[in-house]
């Protein structure tokens, strides 16, 4: 009768590569509903009552972990947090054993972040729970990709035909890869910009344009998604110094004013102020950085809802 | 599905909506503290119409909102289909107000139960009054409507289909046999 039969085509969210357009559309549309819930005085709905979700974080995270946890609590799920520093991993327990033990306690969903690519996929083979990738190595970070797309769509109304450039350390970025796959599926024109040492060889095979001039990238695009220079992932080996990187590729208000005042600036955080982006831009009128964080909770609620109520 | 009877026709439906509006105003002694909330999908259009009628009668533009109860349903675990969620659009405060909650058909009472929970999460209204176009019986919850367009005794194998111009192209209520597909 009134319900349309709409579900995601997979019971896990491992990445945005290969996710059909209808699924991404459904996730973005569902997130709009949850944005409304976040504006209420009581920011909680009973939808996932009785579902147990484990947040399995093998790598540090502020935004993503808090965002997932809030999303779970706002859907009334029961959540358990796991982080390596306080767990038996320190005692030498293997990943598989840890997961088997957690699974034995009857959990419905697992949100996983791990420094190795492919861990979420491996989890789907050893666990019956719904698996959500919260970032695996240099592979993907699908919920970040979704919230970036949601934020762009919220501001500009559509993704179809938009020109989006991802700036920075593309090779060390799972955010970049999720953005590229998702945006291409939704009909956007995607490019990357950065020193060639930071751009993976063969990335143009994905259908992505390469810029080496930041001024040109700003001038020719509608959206700039500025990535963090990840010094903890050895970004220092690709550039002589962060100062030199800033001089050549930093997003500054002078460059925006000169080339394209209408550009929309995104940054997945955490920000290295004065390196990839100046404070002026990061706090200025072109950016939606904190909107991205708010939208992140709505997107994660949508993912949890659509996977958690699936049969 | 086989249509067994047309229970309310176009003209009848207009009259019913007019009567319901007058009943609401009579019981509440005017429209001063009222707000109108329609339940998606068809309650939304009925709410629009009642809101319009009150504007005609009392010359007042009441707050009008729309409620989607999908997130409050109790049948996520038992249904085979995953329902679509749409947006709840209630941008005003409901605290201390008299809410007229409007839906098309009252059946098991489970949707209304979900709506009550959803409304309580938005504030503490003074009263919540339920207005439905059709009450078809077979309640599974202790819920009763304050304003009823028409009581239609049905069997479980029957279904009541409300058609509204806004989405169905006509105004009518049909009784259909759902056992014959």
Interface residues (C-beta under 8 A of the other chain):
Chain A: X2 X3 X4 X5 X6 X7 X30 X32 X33 X36 X37 X40 X41 X42 X44 X45 X46 X47 X305 X306 X309 X310 X311
Chain B: X40 X41 X42 X68 X71 X72 X76 X79 X80 X81 X82 X83 X84 X85 X86 X87 X88 X89 X117 X118 X121 X122 X123
